[in-house]
C-alpha cells in the first residue's frame, strides 16, 4: 500500500476535529486572561455588582439629583422661602411658579427644596449619630463578650422595649420643638438597631486568625476594634445606615405634620403637608402633591439602594 493510501494513525482530518474544540480553546484563553488580569478588591467588586442593579442605581441617581437641587434649588429661584404674597395665593403650576403657590402666596418650588435641606439634614445626622454610638457600643459588647456583653445587651433590650414614638414625642414636649431637639429625640433609642447588628458581626469574626494574630502581637482592644473588626463589618453597617435615613426623614415629616417638629414659617415637607390639608379639599392639589411625592420617593430610593447594597456587599454572592 502506498503511503498516501495509508494515513498515519496520528493524522486527523478537519472532519475528525470535534465541533466544540475551538470553544474549548476559547474558554482556555478566557481563563488564562482572567488569571493574568488583576483581581478586583472587595469594594470594586461590590460597586461593579451594584451598577448592574438598575433599580438601586435609579434610586442612587434620584438621591444625587435631590441633594443637588436641595443645595441649589432655593438659590436659582427668584422667590424668598418665607415671603408671603397673598394676592397670588393658590396659583397653579406655571412658568412663573413651577410648583404653584400655597395659602400664603409662597412659592412651593422654593419651599420644597428648602424642606429637602431640612429633611435630608435630619436624616443624615440621625444616621451618623446612630452609626457612632452603635458601632462603639455594639463593638465593645461583641468583642468583650461574657458578663460585659450580657449587661450591655440587657440595657439594649430595655431601650428596645420602650415605645419609640412615645419617647420622641415626650422629649419634644419637654425640650420644645426645634431642629436640634428632633435630632436628639430620634437618636435617643435609634442607635439600638445599629448596635445589635454590629455586635452580631463582631461575634462572628472576633475569633478569626487575623484578629487572634493582632492579640498575640499585643494590640490593644480599641486598636483591634478599629483596625480589624469594624472594617470587616462595614457592609451591614452601610446597609443599616441607608435604612436609618428614610426612617428619620419620615419621622421628622410625621412630627412636623403633627405640629411637634419644625415650626412655621420654616419649611419642611411635614410642615408643607400640614399647611396643605385644607387646600386639598378646595382643589389646590399641588400644595400637597409635591411634598408628599418627595417624601415617598426619597424613602423608596433609600430602600431600593439599601437592598442593592445588601446584595452587592454580601460576600457569599461574590464570584
C-alpha positions as YAML, in Angstrom:
chain: A
units: angstrom
residues:
- id: 1
  name: UNK
  ca: [0.00, 0.00, 0.00]
- id: 2
  name: UNK
  ca: [1.23, 3.47, -0.80]
- id: 3
  name: UNK
  ca: [1.94, 6.00, 1.87]
- id: 4
  name: UNK
  ca: [-0.80, 8.31, 0.70]
- id: 5
  name: UNK
  ca: [-3.34, 5.48, 0.89]
- id: 6
  name: UNK
  ca: [-2.35, 4.62, 4.43]
- id: 7
  name: UNK
  ca: [-2.67, 7.70, 6.61]
- id: 8
  name: UNK
  ca: [-0.82, 7.86, 9.85]
- id: 9
  name: UNK
  ca: [-2.72, 6.93, 12.95]
- id: 10
  name: UNK
  ca: [-1.75, 10.35, 14.39]
- id: 11
  name: UNK
  ca: [-3.19, 12.29, 11.46]
- id: 12
  name: UNK
  ca: [-6.63, 13.89, 11.83]
- id: 13
  name: UNK
  ca: [-8.59, 15.36, 9.01]
- id: 14
  name: UNK
  ca: [-10.67, 18.51, 9.55]
- id: 15
  name: UNK
  ca: [-13.79, 16.41, 9.71]
- id: 16
  name: UNK
  ca: [-12.32, 14.40, 12.60]
- id: 17
  name: UNK
  ca: [-11.88, 17.53, 14.83]
- id: 18
  name: UNK
  ca: [-14.70, 17.81, 17.38]
- id: 19
  name: UNK
  ca: [-17.15, 20.66, 16.82]
- id: 20
  name: UNK
  ca: [-16.58, 22.16, 20.25]
- id: 21
  name: UNK
  ca: [-12.76, 22.01, 20.07]
- id: 22
  name: UNK
  ca: [-12.49, 25.71, 19.22]
- id: 23
  name: UNK
  ca: [-14.90, 26.56, 22.04]
- id: 24
  name: UNK
  ca: [-12.59, 24.74, 24.43]
- id: 25
  name: UNK
  ca: [-9.66, 26.74, 23.17]
- id: 26
  name: UNK
  ca: [-11.60, 29.98, 23.57]
- id: 27
  name: UNK
  ca: [-12.56, 29.07, 27.14]
- id: 28
  name: UNK
  ca: [-8.95, 28.24, 27.91]
- id: 29
  name: UNK
  ca: [-7.87, 31.62, 26.56]
- id: 30
  name: UNK
  ca: [-10.53, 33.41, 28.63]
- id: 31
  name: UNK
  ca: [-9.44, 31.53, 31.74]
- id: 32
  name: UNK
  ca: [-5.83, 32.49, 31.08]
- id: 33
  name: UNK
  ca: [-6.80, 36.13, 30.65]
- id: 34
  name: UNK
  ca: [-8.79, 36.00, 33.90]
- id: 35
  name: UNK
  ca: [-5.74, 34.69, 35.74]
- id: 36
  name: UNK
  ca: [-3.49, 37.35, 34.22]
- id: 37
  name: UNK
  ca: [-5.99, 40.16, 34.87]
- id: 38
  name: UNK
  ca: [-5.56, 41.89, 38.26]
- id: 39
  name: UNK
  ca: [-8.26, 40.80, 40.69]
- id: 40
  name: UNK
  ca: [-10.84, 43.33, 41.92]
- id: 41
  name: UNK
  ca: [-10.87, 44.45, 45.52]
- id: 42
  name: UNK
  ca: [-13.89, 43.85, 47.73]
- id: 43
  name: UNK
  ca: [-15.24, 47.38, 47.24]
- id: 44
  name: UNK
  ca: [-14.55, 47.41, 43.49]
- id: 45
  name: UNK
  ca: [-16.39, 44.14, 43.09]
- id: 46
  name: UNK
  ca: [-19.29, 45.45, 45.22]
- id: 47
  name: UNK
  ca: [-19.54, 48.61, 43.09]
- id: 48
  name: UNK
  ca: [-19.47, 46.52, 39.91]
- id: 49
  name: UNK
  ca: [-22.38, 44.41, 41.14]
- id: 50
  name: UNK
  ca: [-24.27, 47.46, 42.40]
- id: 51
  name: UNK
  ca: [-24.05, 49.10, 38.96]
- id: 52
  name: UNK
  ca: [-25.75, 46.05, 37.46]
- id: 53
  name: UNK
  ca: [-28.74, 46.59, 39.75]
- id: 54
  name: UNK
  ca: [-30.78, 49.06, 37.72]
- id: 55
  name: UNK
  ca: [-33.35, 49.78, 40.41]
- id: 56
  name: UNK
  ca: [-30.68, 50.54, 43.01]
- id: 57
  name: UNK
  ca: [-28.82, 52.79, 40.57]
- id: 58
  name: UNK
  ca: [-32.05, 54.62, 39.75]
- id: 59
  name: UNK
  ca: [-32.51, 55.25, 43.47]
- id: 60
  name: UNK
  ca: [-28.92, 56.47, 43.79]
- id: 61
  name: UNK
  ca: [-29.31, 58.86, 40.84]
- id: 62
  name: UNK
  ca: [-32.57, 60.20, 42.28]
- id: 63
  name: UNK
  ca: [-30.88, 60.88, 45.63]
- id: 64
  name: UNK
  ca: [-27.94, 62.63, 43.96]
- id: 65
  name: UNK
  ca: [-30.30, 64.86, 41.98]
- id: 66
  name: UNK
  ca: [-32.28, 65.52, 45.17]
- id: 67
  name: UNK
  ca: [-29.16, 66.63, 47.03]
- id: 68
  name: UNK
  ca: [-28.08, 68.89, 44.16]
- id: 69
  name: UNK
  ca: [-31.48, 70.58, 43.95]
- id: 70
  name: UNK
  ca: [-31.72, 70.92, 47.73]
- id: 71
  name: UNK
  ca: [-28.45, 72.88, 47.63]
- id: 72
  name: UNK
  ca: [-29.01, 74.98, 44.51]
- id: 73
  name: UNK
  ca: [-32.81, 74.94, 44.14]
- id: 74
  name: UNK
  ca: [-33.53, 77.83, 46.53]
- id: 75
  name: UNK
  ca: [-30.62, 79.76, 45.03]
- id: 76
  name: UNK
  ca: [-31.90, 79.64, 41.45]
- id: 77
  name: UNK
  ca: [-35.42, 80.58, 42.47]
- id: 78
  name: UNK
  ca: [-36.20, 84.33, 42.47]
- id: 79
  name: UNK
  ca: [-38.64, 83.93, 45.38]
- id: 80
  name: UNK
  ca: [-37.88, 84.01, 49.08]
- id: 81
  name: UNK
  ca: [-38.78, 80.89, 51.00]
- id: 82
  name: UNK
  ca: [-40.83, 82.74, 53.67]
- id: 83
  name: UNK
  ca: [-42.03, 85.80, 51.78]
- id: 84
  name: UNK
  ca: [-45.83, 85.96, 51.66]
- id: 85
  name: UNK
  ca: [-47.71, 87.25, 48.62]
- id: 86
  name: UNK
  ca: [-51.40, 86.99, 49.48]
- id: 87
  name: UNK
  ca: [-52.73, 88.32, 46.13]
- id: 88
  name: UNK
  ca: [-51.04, 85.33, 44.44]
- id: 89
  name: UNK
  ca: [-52.14, 82.58, 46.82]
- id: 90
  name: UNK
  ca: [-53.08, 79.19, 45.37]
- id: 91
  name: UNK
  ca: [-51.63, 79.89, 41.94]
- id: 92
  name: UNK
  ca: [-51.42, 76.61, 39.93]
- id: 93
  name: UNK
  ca: [-48.08, 75.43, 38.49]
- id: 94
  name: UNK
  ca: [-46.99, 77.77, 35.71]
- id: 95
  name: UNK
  ca: [-43.94, 79.30, 34.08]
- id: 96
  name: UNK
  ca: [-43.70, 81.83, 36.95]
- id: 97
  name: UNK
  ca: [-44.27, 79.35, 39.76]
- id: 98
  name: UNK
  ca: [-43.18, 75.88, 38.64]
- id: 99
  name: UNK
  ca: [-44.82, 74.14, 41.59]
- id: 100
  name: UNK
  ca: [-47.51, 76.76, 42.19]
- id: 101
  name: UNK
  ca: [-48.07, 78.78, 45.36]
- id: 102
  name: UNK
  ca: [-49.55, 77.93, 48.77]
- id: 103
  name: UNK
  ca: [-52.17, 79.55, 51.00]
- id: 104
  name: UNK
  ca: [-49.86, 82.50, 51.76]
- id: 105
  name: UNK
  ca: [-48.70, 83.02, 48.18]
- id: 106
  name: UNK
  ca: [-45.28, 81.49, 48.88]
- id: 107
  name: UNK
  ca: [-43.53, 79.68, 46.06]
- id: 108
  name: UNK
  ca: [-43.92, 75.91, 46.53]
- id: 109
  name: UNK
  ca: [-40.85, 75.16, 44.38]
- id: 110
  name: UNK
  ca: [-38.58, 77.15, 46.69]
- id: 111
  name: UNK
  ca: [-40.15, 75.74, 49.84]
- id: 112
  name: UNK
  ca: [-39.92, 72.16, 48.54]
- id: 113
  name: UNK
  ca: [-36.16, 72.34, 48.06]
- id: 114
  name: UNK
  ca: [-35.66, 74.22, 51.30]
- id: 115
  name: UNK
  ca: [-37.67, 71.49, 53.02]
- id: 116
  name: UNK
  ca: [-35.43, 68.90, 51.34]
- id: 117
  name: UNK
  ca: [-32.45, 70.52, 53.06]
- id: 118
  name: UNK
  ca: [-34.04, 70.10, 56.48]
- id: 119
  name: UNK
  ca: [-35.33, 66.58, 55.86]
- id: 120
  name: UNK
  ca: [-32.02, 65.32, 54.45]
- id: 121
  name: UNK
  ca: [-30.05, 67.03, 57.21]
- id: 122
  name: UNK
  ca: [-32.20, 65.41, 59.91]
- id: 123
  name: UNK
  ca: [-31.96, 62.01, 58.24]
- id: 124
  name: UNK
  ca: [-28.19, 62.13, 57.71]
- id: 125
  name: UNK
  ca: [-27.44, 63.48, 61.19]
- id: 126
  name: UNK
  ca: [-29.63, 60.83, 62.81]
- id: 127
  name: UNK
  ca: [-27.86, 58.13, 60.77]
- id: 128
  name: UNK
  ca: [-24.38, 59.44, 61.68]
- id: 129
  name: UNK
  ca: [-25.19, 59.63, 65.39]
- id: 130
  name: UNK
  ca: [-26.69, 56.13, 65.32]
- id: 131
  name: UNK
  ca: [-23.58, 54.98, 63.46]
- id: 132
  name: UNK
  ca: [-21.18, 56.50, 66.01]
- id: 133
  name: UNK
  ca: [-22.97, 55.23, 69.11]
- id: 134
  name: UNK
  ca: [-23.98, 51.90, 67.61]
- id: 135
  name: UNK
  ca: [-20.55, 50.79, 66.41]
- id: 136
  name: UNK
  ca: [-18.91, 51.84, 69.68]
- id: 137
  name: UNK
  ca: [-21.48, 50.16, 71.91]
- id: 138
  name: UNK
  ca: [-22.01, 47.08, 69.76]
- id: 139
  name: UNK
  ca: [-18.30, 46.66, 69.04]
- id: 140
  name: UNK
  ca: [-17.38, 46.66, 72.73]
- id: 141
  name: UNK
  ca: [-20.24, 44.32, 73.66]
- id: 142
  name: UNK
  ca: [-19.42, 41.83, 70.92]
- id: 143
  name: UNK
  ca: [-15.66, 41.88, 71.46]
- id: 144
  name: UNK
  ca: [-15.66, 41.68, 75.25]
- id: 145
  name: UNK
  ca: [-18.41, 39.06, 75.49]
- id: 146
  name: UNK
  ca: [-19.23, 37.28, 78.74]
- id: 147
  name: UNK
  ca: [-20.61, 39.34, 81.62]
- id: 148
  name: UNK
  ca: [-19.95, 42.65, 79.88]
- id: 149
  name: UNK
  ca: [-21.93, 41.56, 76.84]
- id: 150
  name: UNK
  ca: [-24.82, 40.32, 78.99]
- id: 151
  name: UNK
  ca: [-25.12, 43.58, 80.92]
- id: 152
  name: UNK
  ca: [-24.87, 45.76, 77.80]
- id: 153
  name: UNK
  ca: [-27.43, 43.67, 75.92]
- id: 154
  name: UNK
  ca: [-29.91, 43.84, 78.83]
- id: 155
  name: UNK
  ca: [-29.68, 47.64, 78.62]
- id: 156
  name: UNK
  ca: [-30.38, 47.46, 74.89]
- id: 157
  name: UNK
  ca: [-33.39, 45.22, 75.48]
- id: 158
  name: UNK
  ca: [-34.82, 47.74, 77.95]
- id: 159
  name: UNK
  ca: [-34.37, 50.60, 75.47]
- id: 160
  name: UNK
  ca: [-35.71, 48.47, 72.64]
- id: 161
  name: UNK
  ca: [-38.87, 47.78, 74.62]
- id: 162
  name: UNK
  ca: [-39.68, 51.48, 75.03]
- id: 163
  name: UNK
  ca: [-42.26, 52.84, 72.53]
- id: 164
  name: UNK
  ca: [-40.07, 54.75, 70.10]
- id: 165
  name: UNK
  ca: [-42.63, 57.33, 69.00]
- id: 166
  name: UNK
  ca: [-43.81, 57.93, 72.57]
- id: 167
  name: UNK
  ca: [-40.25, 58.67, 73.71]
- id: 168
  name: UNK
  ca: [-39.74, 61.08, 70.81]
- id: 169
  name: UNK
  ca: [-42.99, 62.94, 71.48]
- id: 170
  name: UNK
  ca: [-42.25, 63.22, 75.24]
- id: 171
  name: UNK
  ca: [-38.80, 64.67, 74.58]
- id: 172
  name: UNK
  ca: [-40.20, 67.17, 72.10]
- id: 173
  name: UNK
  ca: [-42.83, 68.24, 74.62]
- id: 174
  name: UNK
  ca: [-40.27, 68.61, 77.41]
- id: 175
  name: UNK
  ca: [-37.44, 70.23, 75.43]
- id: 176
  name: UNK
  ca: [-39.59, 72.15, 72.96]
- id: 177
  name: UNK
  ca: [-39.85, 71.64, 69.20]
- id: 178
  name: UNK
  ca: [-36.71, 72.58, 67.29]
- id: 179
  name: UNK
  ca: [-34.32, 71.07, 64.77]
- id: 180
  name: UNK
  ca: [-31.76, 70.05, 67.38]
- id: 181
  name: UNK
  ca: [-34.45, 68.58, 69.63]
- id: 182
  name: UNK
  ca: [-35.79, 66.45, 66.78]
- id: 183
  name: UNK
  ca: [-32.32, 65.04, 66.08]
- id: 184
  name: UNK
  ca: [-31.77, 64.28, 69.78]
- id: 185
  name: UNK
  ca: [-35.19, 62.67, 70.09]
- id: 186
  name: UNK
  ca: [-34.69, 60.50, 67.02]
- id: 187
  name: UNK
  ca: [-31.31, 59.21, 68.24]
- id: 188
  name: UNK
  ca: [-32.16, 58.50, 71.91]
- id: 189
  name: UNK
  ca: [-33.15, 54.94, 71.07]
- id: 190
  name: UNK
  ca: [-32.45, 54.94, 67.32]
- id: 191
  name: UNK
  ca: [-28.91, 53.60, 67.76]
- id: 192
  name: UNK
  ca: [-30.12, 50.34, 69.32]
- id: 193
  name: UNK
  ca: [-30.65, 48.58, 65.99]
- id: 194
  name: UNK
  ca: [-27.19, 49.57, 64.76]
- id: 195
  name: UNK
  ca: [-25.57, 48.32, 67.98]
- id: 196
  name: UNK
  ca: [-27.24, 44.93, 67.70]
- id: 197
  name: UNK
  ca: [-26.09, 44.49, 64.10]
- id: 198
  name: UNK
  ca: [-22.51, 45.48, 64.92]
- id: 199
  name: UNK
  ca: [-22.45, 43.15, 67.93]
- id: 200
  name: UNK
  ca: [-23.64, 40.22, 65.83]
- id: 201
  name: UNK
  ca: [-21.00, 40.84, 63.17]
- id: 202
  name: UNK
  ca: [-18.20, 41.22, 65.74]
- id: 203
  name: UNK
  ca: [-19.19, 37.96, 67.43]
- id: 204
  name: UNK
  ca: [-18.77, 36.18, 64.09]
- id: 205
  name: UNK
  ca: [-15.29, 37.44, 63.23]
- id: 206
  name: UNK
  ca: [-13.59, 38.10, 66.57]
- id: 207
  name: UNK
  ca: [-12.10, 34.58, 66.62]
- id: 208
  name: UNK
  ca: [-10.72, 34.75, 63.08]
- id: 209
  name: UNK
  ca: [-7.00, 34.24, 62.58]
- id: 210
  name: UNK
  ca: [-6.15, 37.87, 61.78]
- id: 211
  name: UNK
  ca: [-7.83, 39.05, 64.99]
- id: 212
  name: UNK
  ca: [-6.03, 36.43, 67.09]
- id: 213
  name: UNK
  ca: [-2.76, 37.42, 65.41]
- id: 214
  name: UNK
  ca: [-3.30, 41.07, 66.44]
- id: 215
  name: UNK
  ca: [-3.93, 39.92, 70.01]
- id: 216
  name: UNK
  ca: [-0.75, 37.85, 70.03]
- id: 217
  name: UNK
  ca: [1.26, 40.91, 68.95]
- id: 218
  name: UNK
  ca: [-0.11, 42.85, 71.91]
- id: 219
  name: UNK
  ca: [-2.62, 45.10, 70.14]
- id: 220
  name: UNK
  ca: [-4.99, 46.90, 72.50]
- id: 221
  name: UNK
  ca: [-8.76, 46.46, 72.36]
- id: 222
  name: UNK
  ca: [-9.52, 49.88, 70.77]
- id: 223
  name: UNK
  ca: [-6.98, 49.24, 68.02]
- id: 224
  name: UNK
  ca: [-8.32, 45.75, 67.31]
- id: 225
  name: UNK
  ca: [-11.88, 47.07, 67.07]
- id: 226
  name: UNK
  ca: [-10.83, 50.00, 64.88]
- id: 227
  name: UNK
  ca: [-8.38, 48.21, 62.60]
- id: 228
  name: UNK
  ca: [-9.58, 44.60, 62.43]
- id: 229
  name: UNK
  ca: [-13.23, 44.29, 63.40]
- id: 230
  name: UNK
  ca: [-15.00, 47.40, 62.10]
- id: 231
  name: UNK
  ca: [-13.57, 47.35, 58.55]
- id: 232
  name: UNK
  ca: [-14.90, 43.80, 58.16]
- id: 233
  name: UNK
  ca: [-18.38, 44.75, 59.35]
- id: 234
  name: UNK
  ca: [-18.85, 47.85, 57.16]
- id: 235
  name: UNK
  ca: [-21.13, 46.09, 54.68]
- id: 236
  name: UNK
  ca: [-24.07, 45.50, 57.07]
- id: 237
  name: UNK
  ca: [-23.39, 48.87, 58.74]
- id: 238
  name: UNK
  ca: [-23.70, 50.78, 55.45]
- id: 239
  name: UNK
  ca: [-26.90, 48.90, 54.60]
- id: 240
  name: UNK
  ca: [-28.34, 49.75, 58.02]
- id: 241
  name: UNK
  ca: [-27.47, 53.42, 57.54]
- id: 242
  name: UNK
  ca: [-29.33, 53.56, 54.22]
- id: 243
  name: UNK
  ca: [-32.39, 52.25, 56.06]
- id: 244
  name: UNK
  ca: [-31.97, 54.63, 59.01]
- id: 245
  name: UNK
  ca: [-32.01, 57.78, 56.86]
- id: 246
  name: UNK
  ca: [-35.51, 57.28, 55.36]
- id: 247
  name: UNK
  ca: [-36.89, 56.28, 58.78]
- id: 248
  name: UNK
  ca: [-35.59, 59.54, 60.27]
- id: 249
  name: UNK
  ca: [-36.91, 61.58, 57.32]
- id: 250
  name: UNK
  ca: [-40.36, 60.06, 57.68]
- id: 251
  name: UNK
  ca: [-40.32, 60.56, 61.46]
- id: 252
  name: UNK
  ca: [-39.40, 64.24, 61.05]
- id: 253
  name: UNK
  ca: [-42.12, 64.74, 58.45]
- id: 254
  name: UNK
  ca: [-44.67, 62.98, 60.67]
- id: 255
  name: UNK
  ca: [-43.75, 65.04, 63.74]
- id: 256
  name: UNK
  ca: [-43.80, 68.28, 61.74]
- id: 257
  name: UNK
  ca: [-47.17, 67.25, 60.34]
- id: 258
  name: UNK
  ca: [-48.46, 66.90, 63.92]
- id: 259
  name: UNK
  ca: [-47.01, 70.29, 64.86]
- id: 260
  name: UNK
  ca: [-44.24, 68.86, 67.08]
- id: 261
  name: UNK
  ca: [-41.37, 69.26, 64.64]
- id: 262
  name: UNK
  ca: [-40.16, 72.19, 62.57]
- id: 263
  name: UNK
  ca: [-42.32, 75.21, 63.29]
- id: 264
  name: UNK
  ca: [-43.73, 77.69, 60.76]
- id: 265
  name: UNK
  ca: [-42.69, 79.81, 58.94]
- id: 266
  name: UNK
  ca: [-39.74, 77.47, 58.34]
- id: 267
  name: UNK
  ca: [-40.35, 74.93, 55.62]
- id: 268
  name: UNK
  ca: [-40.09, 71.18, 55.84]
- id: 269
  name: UNK
  ca: [-42.00, 68.56, 53.92]
- id: 270
  name: UNK
  ca: [-44.08, 67.76, 57.00]
- id: 271
  name: UNK
  ca: [-44.94, 71.42, 57.61]
- id: 272
  name: UNK
  ca: [-45.92, 71.85, 53.95]
- id: 273
  name: UNK
  ca: [-48.17, 68.78, 54.12]
- id: 274
  name: UNK
  ca: [-49.83, 70.12, 57.27]
- id: 275
  name: UNK
  ca: [-50.41, 73.55, 55.71]
- id: 276
  name: UNK
  ca: [-52.00, 71.99, 52.61]
- id: 277
  name: UNK
  ca: [-54.66, 69.89, 54.36]
- id: 278
  name: UNK
  ca: [-57.36, 72.50, 53.91]
- id: 279
  name: UNK
  ca: [-56.19, 73.40, 50.42]
- id: 280
  name: UNK
  ca: [-56.55, 69.87, 49.03]
- id: 281
  name: UNK
  ca: [-60.28, 69.94, 49.75]
- id: 282
  name: UNK
  ca: [-60.68, 73.06, 47.61]
- id: 283
  name: UNK
  ca: [-58.89, 71.52, 44.62]
- id: 284
  name: UNK
  ca: [-55.43, 73.03, 45.16]
- id: 285
  name: UNK
  ca: [-53.76, 69.65, 44.83]
- id: 286
  name: UNK
  ca: [-50.23, 70.88, 44.09]
- id: 287
  name: UNK
  ca: [-49.69, 72.16, 47.66]
- id: 288
  name: UNK
  ca: [-49.84, 68.57, 48.97]
- id: 289
  name: UNK
  ca: [-48.67, 66.66, 45.91]
- id: 290
  name: UNK
  ca: [-45.08, 67.90, 45.77]
- id: 291
  name: UNK
  ca: [-44.08, 67.41, 49.45]
- id: 292
  name: UNK
  ca: [-45.87, 64.03, 49.53]
- id: 293
  name: UNK
  ca: [-44.21, 62.99, 46.27]
- id: 294
  name: UNK
  ca: [-40.70, 63.77, 47.50]
- id: 295
  name: UNK
  ca: [-41.26, 62.15, 50.90]
- id: 296
  name: UNK
  ca: [-42.48, 58.95, 49.22]
- id: 297
  name: UNK
  ca: [-39.85, 58.76, 46.50]
- id: 298
  name: UNK
  ca: [-37.00, 59.66, 48.85]
- id: 299
  name: UNK
  ca: [-37.94, 56.81, 51.17]
- id: 300
  name: UNK
  ca: [-38.36, 54.49, 48.17]
- id: 301
  name: UNK
  ca: [-34.96, 55.49, 46.75]
- id: 302
  name: UNK
  ca: [-33.16, 54.86, 50.04]
- id: 303
  name: UNK
  ca: [-34.86, 51.49, 50.47]
- id: 304
  name: UNK
  ca: [-34.05, 50.19, 46.98]
- id: 305
  name: UNK
  ca: [-30.50, 51.49, 47.35]
- id: 306
  name: UNK
  ca: [-30.22, 49.65, 50.66]
- id: 307
  name: UNK
  ca: [-31.47, 46.43, 49.07]
- id: 308
  name: UNK
  ca: [-28.97, 46.83, 46.24]
- id: 309
  name: UNK
  ca: [-26.12, 47.46, 48.66]
- id: 310
  name: UNK
  ca: [-27.11, 44.42, 50.69]
- id: 311
  name: UNK
  ca: [-26.80, 42.23, 47.61]
- id: 312
  name: UNK
  ca: [-23.62, 43.93, 46.40]
- id: 313
  name: UNK
  ca: [-21.83, 43.74, 49.76]
- id: 314
  name: UNK
  ca: [-22.81, 40.17, 50.51]
- id: 315
  name: UNK
  ca: [-19.53, 38.17, 50.36]
- id: 316
  name: UNK
  ca: [-21.50, 34.98, 49.61]
- id: 317
  name: UNK
  ca: [-22.53, 36.42, 46.25]
- id: 318
  name: UNK
  ca: [-19.02, 37.44, 45.26]
- id: 319
  name: UNK
  ca: [-17.65, 35.46, 42.31]
...
